[in-house]
Structures are given as structure tokens and as C-alpha cells.
Amino acid sequence: MKILAIETSCDDTSIALIQTPAPSGRGSFNFIERRKEERISFNILSNVISSQTEIHKKWGGVYPALAKREHQRNLIPVLEKALKKAQELKIENRKLQIEEKRLRILKKILKREPELLDNFLNFIPKIKKPRIEAIALTVGPGLEPCLWAGVNFAKALAYFWQIPIIPVNHIEAHIYANFIGNFKFQISNFKTLFPAVCLVVSGGHTQLILMKNIGNYKILGETQDDAAGECLDKVARTLGLEYPGGPVIENKSSEFKIKNLESKIKLPRPMIHSKDYNFSFSGLKTAVLYDFRKRNPKVRKNKDYIRQICAETQQSVIDVLIRKTIKAVKNYRIKSIILGGGVIANNELRKQFREKIKKEVPGLKLYIPDPKFCTDNAAMVAVVSFFHRKEKKNWKGIKARADLRINK
């Protein structure tokens, strides 16, 4: 089966088409019934991403109203590229005339997105319906204005093409990013995969989740203020560096490490010794601000100082994330660790996670997505929808849920 997926939870507009394994039996996917030697893999036909990074740089972060406007502009061009790359774009000889009733409903669905409506009516009626069985859609969590842009677009497509929508949790999608690419696993591997501890780290979320099985989750801990990625963005802004902060801080940190210098700056590791699994990165951001302010203007502009404080900031985040994760692993009967989210693309974090796991819990399986699937993308949304096919809905029952939780 083929699934078209839409992701607009923040500032990346992404649309993907994937070909999934064929469901067994009567359209159900039952791991026990399938042959144990059978492998599951997802064929990514296209995964197009339009980034708004350059637009939001001057703000030092994502401006929701601006991000929504860009989603409205980008959705049709991104869809066109995704369909073309997947060889599913077929132009009709003539533009389909939309009957008055259908046009009225489409206008109602997209009444808050007039520019998107115009783009929709100028493009969709002149193409042949792609060979897809459903639309996978990120409905939350995320920035509400951005989510609604994707939701209303998906509803219009679902109505026009008469296909169902499968709502997807964005956090769950980051976990399932591990099932893309080179990760081809046997059914029998699921017995060695769960229960797992999942660490999802991004600009808006830092959560430690107990995954008992497919679709079965319990949040063990989460950030009480700033998420790790948000902290890095704010630190970068304090230091006069570009947005997004994570990649810039990683680059500066690597330059400091190449010089093989020892950091003279000592920053706190917030909540690293707390008895729970919660996180807090607001204090780290504040500590950087105080250190920066106490330096004279000449030092603030010094490249070695910037590299040093970036390296210490990054290491503080890494230390807390690894310590909390290993603590959860030891306190629960865990068979694997699954990482996900944009911050997990950080090379130093990936390296230190592998080293610590090998040293402290040898033999434990560690799953880390390909860096290109760590940041927001529609392919991971499509993969999640495959495991939740039975939850498909009519377009009328779909809405954005900015505060959606993963607990099930």
C-alpha cells in the first residue's frame, strides 16, 4: 500500500510518499501471524522538505504566524515535487470542473487559508489522483497555527480524493524514524526490542518515554521548562550566533575539541541528580547569559571564548540526557534504547551515547536514526501511520491538537 504523509508541526513543510509492507490476513498487520523470518521495510518513494530556517533567522527562533503563512505557500509546490519524484504526478488533458457543492465544501475547509485555496484549485483539479490508500497527517503536538495549515490541507485533499486520513503523533513519529532507511528488521526482533526507553529531544520537546510495545507508551519524564533544543537556540542568540543554535554550537564545539583544550568554564548540569526522570534546561541558558555578561566586550567577541562556552554548553546537555536515560534503563527491565528528534542529529551526542551504553550497560541495543530523519520530515509520519492504519478517519473528524500527549 502507498501512503502520502504531511508534516507541518513547526517550520518545515514536508510531504512524503512511501510504499509499505503488504498487510497480512484480512487487511490487518499481525506480527505473530506473519512468518518470523519475514523482514519489514519501508520504501521511501519521496520525502520532500521545504525549510524556513533562512526566514526565521532574524527572529532567533520560529515565529508561528510567519511559519503558518509559509506553510500555506509551500504545501502545493512541495506536494508537486513529492508526487513527481515518486512518479505519481500525472497531468490530465483538461482541468477537472468542480461542481458547485464540492467547491463550496473546499472553500469552507480552506476558508482560513485563501492563498492555499487558490493554489489548491489551480493545481489539484488538473492532476490525476495518485495511487494512494490514505493520507498520514501530523495533528500534534506542535505550533497550533502551523498544525492547522497542514490539517486543513489534508482535509481538502482527503475530501477531493475521497480517501481517509490517519492522524499521527509527532513525538511518536520521531521514535519511528528508526524504522526508516537501513533498518530492516525481522518480526522476531520485536521480542528483543521491547520494552524500550525512548529519548526524544528537539527544539520543542525533551521526553523520556517507556515504550512497552508498538503503540504502548508511558512518559517517564520531560522538560519542566525549556527543551534542550530550545535552550541551545537561546544560548546561540545570547552569544550572537545564528539560528538554529544546535548545529552552530556543535560546529563551534568541534573547533574547540580539535584544539584539544580543557574548558575553564564550568556550567551546571540541571537536575542531573534528581530522583525523577524530568529535565530542566532553563537554568543552563541563564548560566550562559550570566557568564557572558560578566566578560568584557573584548572577551565576548573572542573566538576561543565562544568555542569554549559552546563546548561546555553542549557537554552539559549531553551529560544530563545520557545520565537520565541510563538511569531509566537500569531501573526498568529494558531491552533497548531508541533515540529521536532533531537534537539527536548531533554527532558528539551520538558518539558519547554509544560509548556510555557500551561501558555501563554492555550488550544493550541502541537505535539512532539516520541524521536526515532526525529533523522533522514526513517519511517518519508515514511510517507511524502504517502501524495505526485501523485508526483512519473521515476528513470531518480531524483537527489540530497542539498539546497532544503520547501516553496510551
C-alpha positions in Angstrom: 0.0 0.0 0.0 1.1 3.6 -0.6 0.7 6.4 1.9 1.1 10.1 1.4 2.2 12.0 4.5 2.1 15.6 5.5 4.2 17.3 8.3 3.8 21.0 9.3 4.2 20.9 13.1 6.8 23.6 13.2 8.8 25.4 10.4 9.5 22.6 7.9 6.9 21.8 5.3 7.3 18.2 4.3 5.4 15.7 2.2 6.4 12.1 1.5 5.1 9.1 -0.3 6.1 5.6 1.0 5.3 2.1 -0.1 4.6 -0.1 3.0 4.8 -3.9 3.5 1.6 -5.6 2.4 -0.9 -6.1 5.3 -1.4 -9.8 6.1 -4.7 -11.6 6.5 -7.8 -9.5 6.1 -6.1 -6.2 5.9 -4.6 -6.4 9.4 -1.0 -6.4 10.4 -0.3 -9.1 13.0 3.3 -9.6 13.9 2.6 -13.0 15.4 0.8 -14.4 12.3 3.5 -13.5 9.9 6.5 -15.6 9.2 9.2 -15.0 11.7 11.9 -14.8 9.0 10.0 -12.1 7.1 11.6 -8.7 7.1 9.7 -5.4 7.3 11.0 -2.4 5.3 9.5 0.8 4.0 10.3 2.1 0.5 10.6 5.9 0.6 9.4 7.0 -2.8 9.8 10.6 -2.0 10.5 12.8 1.1 10.5 16.5 0.2 11.3 19.1 2.8 11.0 22.9 2.5 12.9 24.6 5.3 12.1 28.1 6.6 15.4 28.5 8.5 16.5 31.4 6.5 13.2 33.2 7.1 13.3 32.8 10.9 17.0 33.6 11.4 16.4 37.2 12.1 14.0 36.3 14.8 16.3 33.9 16.5 13.5 31.3 16.6 10.3 30.3 14.9 7.6 33.0 14.5 4.3 31.0 14.4 2.2 33.4 12.3 5.0 33.7 9.7 5.6 29.9 9.7 1.9 29.3 9.0 2.0 31.7 6.1 5.0 30.0 4.6 3.3 26.6 5.0 0.3 27.9 3.1 2.6 29.0 0.3 4.8 25.8 0.3 2.3 23.0 0.5 1.3 22.8 -3.1 4.8 23.2 -4.5 6.1 20.6 -2.1 3.3 18.2 -3.0 4.0 18.6 -6.7 7.7 17.8 -6.1 6.9 14.8 -3.9 4.4 13.4 -6.5 6.9 13.9 -9.3 9.8 12.3 -7.5 7.5 9.3 -6.6 6.4 9.1 -10.3 2.8 9.8 -9.3 2.3 13.1 -10.9 0.1 12.8 -14.0 -1.4 15.9 -15.6 -4.9 15.5 -17.1 -5.5 16.7 -20.6 -8.0 19.2 -19.3 -8.7 20.8 -15.9 -11.5 19.0 -14.0 -14.5 21.1 -13.5 -15.6 21.1 -9.8 -19.3 21.0 -9.2 -20.7 23.8 -7.1 -21.4 21.8 -4.0 -17.9 20.3 -3.9 -16.3 23.7 -4.5 -18.4 25.2 -1.6 -17.1 22.5 0.8 -13.5 23.0 -0.3 -13.8 26.8 0.3 -15.3 26.1 3.7 -12.4 23.7 4.6 -9.8 26.2 3.5 -11.6 29.5 4.4 -8.7 30.5 6.7 -6.1 29.8 4.0 -7.2 31.9 1.0 -3.7 31.6 -0.7 -3.6 27.9 -0.2 -7.2 27.6 -1.5 -6.2 29.4 -4.7 -3.1 27.2 -5.1 -5.2 24.1 -4.5 -7.8 25.0 -7.1 -5.2 25.8 -9.7 -3.3 22.6 -9.2 -5.3 19.6 -7.8 -8.2 19.5 -10.3 -5.7 19.2 -13.3 -3.8 16.2 -11.9 -4.8 12.6 -11.8 -5.5 11.2 -8.3 -2.2 9.5 -7.1 -2.4 5.8 -6.3 -2.5 6.2 -2.5 -4.7 4.5 0.1 -4.5 7.1 2.8 -3.1 10.4 4.0 -0.9 10.3 7.1 -1.0 13.6 8.9 0.8 15.2 11.9 -2.0 16.5 14.1 0.1 17.3 17.2 2.0 18.3 19.2 3.4 21.4 17.7 2.7 25.0 17.0 -1.0 25.3 16.5 -1.1 27.8 13.6 1.4 25.5 11.7 -0.5 22.3 12.5 -3.8 23.8 11.2 -2.2 24.7 7.9 -1.3 21.0 7.3 -4.6 19.7 8.8 -6.8 21.9 6.6 -4.8 21.0 3.5 -5.0 17.3 4.3 -8.8 17.6 4.9 -9.2 19.3 1.5 -7.2 16.5 -0.3 -9.0 13.8 1.6 -12.4 15.2 0.6 -11.4 15.8 -3.0 -9.8 12.4 -3.5 -12.2 10.6 -1.2 -9.6 8.8 0.9 -9.2 8.5 4.7 -6.7 10.4 7.0 -4.6 8.6 9.6 -3.8 11.1 12.4 -0.2 10.8 13.7 1.5 12.0 16.9 4.7 14.0 16.1 6.6 12.6 19.1 5.8 9.0 18.1 7.0 9.8 14.6 10.4 10.8 15.9 10.6 7.3 17.6 9.6 5.5 14.4 12.2 7.4 12.4 14.4 4.5 13.5 12.4 2.2 11.2 13.4 4.1 8.0 16.4 3.6 5.8 18.8 0.8 6.5 16.7 -0.5 9.4 15.2 -3.7 8.1 14.1 -5.8 11.0 12.6 -9.3 11.3 9.4 -9.9 13.1 11.2 -12.0 15.7 13.3 -8.9 16.5 10.4 -7.3 18.2 10.8 -9.6 21.2 14.3 -8.2 21.7 13.3 -4.6 21.1 10.6 -4.1 23.8 10.3 -2.8 26.4 12.4 0.1 25.3 13.4 3.5 26.7 12.9 6.3 24.1 14.6 9.6 24.4 13.0 12.3 22.1 15.0 15.6 22.0 14.1 18.5 19.8 13.5 22.3 19.8 10.2 21.9 21.5 10.3 18.6 23.3 12.6 16.7 25.6 10.9 13.5 26.8 12.0 10.1 28.2 9.4 7.5 27.3 8.8 3.9 28.3 7.7 2.0 25.2 6.2 -1.3 26.2 5.2 -2.3 22.6 4.0 -0.8 19.4 1.6 2.0 20.4 2.0 1.4 24.1 3.8 4.3 25.9 4.3 5.9 29.3 6.1 9.2 29.8 8.7 8.7 32.5 9.9 12.3 32.4 10.0 15.5 30.4 11.4 19.0 30.5 9.9 21.3 33.1 10.7 24.5 31.2 13.0 24.8 28.1 13.5 21.8 25.9 17.2 21.0 25.1 16.9 22.3 21.5 15.2 25.5 22.7 18.0 26.0 25.2 20.7 25.7 22.5 18.8 28.2 20.3 18.7 30.7 23.2 22.3 30.2 24.1 23.3 30.8 20.5 21.2 34.0 20.4 23.0 35.2 23.6 26.4 34.6 22.1 25.4 36.4 18.9 25.4 33.2 16.8 23.0 32.2 14.0 19.7 30.3 14.3 19.2 27.4 14.6 21.5 27.2 17.6 22.1 23.4 17.8 24.2 23.0 14.6 26.1 26.2 15.2 27.0 25.3 18.8 28.1 21.8 17.5 30.4 23.4 15.0 32.0 25.7 17.5 32.4 22.9 20.0 34.1 20.7 17.4 36.6 23.5 16.7 37.4 23.7 20.4 37.8 20.0 20.6 40.2 20.0 17.7 42.5 22.3 19.6 42.4 19.8 22.4 41.9 22.4 25.1 40.4 21.9 28.5 37.4 24.1 29.3 37.9 26.6 32.1 34.2 27.4 32.1 32.1 25.3 34.3 28.3 25.3 33.7 25.6 23.5 35.7 24.1 20.1 34.8 20.4 20.9 35.8 18.5 18.1 37.6 21.2 15.6 36.7 21.0 14.1 40.2 17.2 14.4 40.8 15.4 11.3 41.8 12.9 11.6 38.9 13.4 11.5 35.1 12.5 15.1 34.4 14.7 17.7 32.7 15.3 21.4 33.1 17.4 23.5 30.7 16.3 27.0 31.6 19.0 27.3 34.3 21.7 26.3 31.8 20.6 29.0 29.5 20.7 31.5 32.3 24.1 30.4 33.5 25.5 31.1 30.0 23.9 34.5 30.0 25.5 35.4 33.4 28.9 34.2 32.3 28.6 36.1 29.0 27.6 39.4 30.7 30.4 39.3 33.2 33.0 39.2 30.5 34.4 42.4 29.0 33.3 43.2 25.4 36.7 42.1 24.0 36.4 38.6 25.5 32.8 38.2 24.4 34.0 38.5 20.8 37.0 36.3 21.3 36.7 33.1 19.1 38.3 30.9 21.7 35.8 32.1 24.4 32.8 31.4 22.1 34.2 27.9 21.2 34.8 27.1 24.9 31.4 28.1 26.2 29.7 26.4 23.3 31.6 23.2 24.1 30.7 23.4 27.8 27.0 24.1 27.0 26.8 21.1 24.6 28.5 18.8 27.1 26.1 19.9 29.9 23.2 18.9 27.7 24.8 15.6 26.7 25.7 14.7 30.3 22.1 15.2 31.5 20.5 13.4 28.6 22.7 10.3 28.9 22.6 10.2 32.7 18.8 10.3 32.9 18.4 7.7 30.1 20.8 5.2 31.6 19.1 5.7 35.0 15.8 4.7 33.4 17.4 1.7 31.7 18.7 0.4 35.0 15.5 1.0 36.9 13.3 -0.8 34.3 13.8 -4.1 32.6 14.8 -2.5 29.3 15.9 -4.4 26.2 16.8 -1.4 24.0 17.2 2.4 23.8 15.6 4.3 21.0 16.6 7.9 20.2 14.8 10.5 18.1 14.4 14.2 17.4 16.4 17.0 15.8 19.0 17.3 18.6 19.9 13.6 18.1 21.5 14.6 14.8 24.3 16.0 17.0 27.4 13.9 16.2 29.0 14.3 19.6 25.8 13.3 21.4 25.6 10.1 19.2 29.2 9.2 19.8 29.0 9.7 23.6 25.7 7.7 23.8 27.4 4.8 22.1 30.4 4.9 24.3 28.4 5.2 27.6 26.0 2.4 26.7 28.8 0.1 25.8 30.6 0.9 29.1 27.7 1.0 31.5 25.1 -1.4 30.0 27.1 -3.6 27.6 25.0 -5.7 25.2 22.0 -3.3 25.3 20.8 -2.4 21.8 20.9 1.3 20.9 18.9 2.6 17.9 19.7 6.0 16.4 18.1 7.3 13.2 20.0 8.5 10.2 20.7 12.2 10.8 18.5 13.2 7.8 15.5 11.5 9.5 16.1 13.1 13.0 14.8 16.5 12.0 11.1 17.0 11.1 10.1 15.0 8.0 7.0 13.4 6.5 8.6 10.0 5.9 8.6 9.2 9.6 5.0 10.3 9.8 4.1 7.9 7.0 5.8 5.0 8.8 3.9 5.6 12.0 0.6 5.7 10.1 1.2 2.2 8.8 1.1 0.8 12.4 -2.1 2.8 13.1 -4.0 2.1 9.9 -7.0 0.9 11.9 -7.3 4.5 13.3 -8.0 6.1 9.9 -10.8 8.7 9.9 -13.1 10.6 7.7 -11.8 14.2 7.0 -14.6 15.7 9.1 -13.2 14.2 12.3 -9.7 15.6 12.0 -8.4 18.6 14.0 -5.1 20.0 15.2 -4.1 19.2 18.8 -1.1 21.4 19.8 -0.8 19.8 23.2 -1.3 16.1 22.1 0.3 13.6 24.5 1.9 10.3 23.6 0.6 8.4 26.7 -1.5 5.4 25.7 
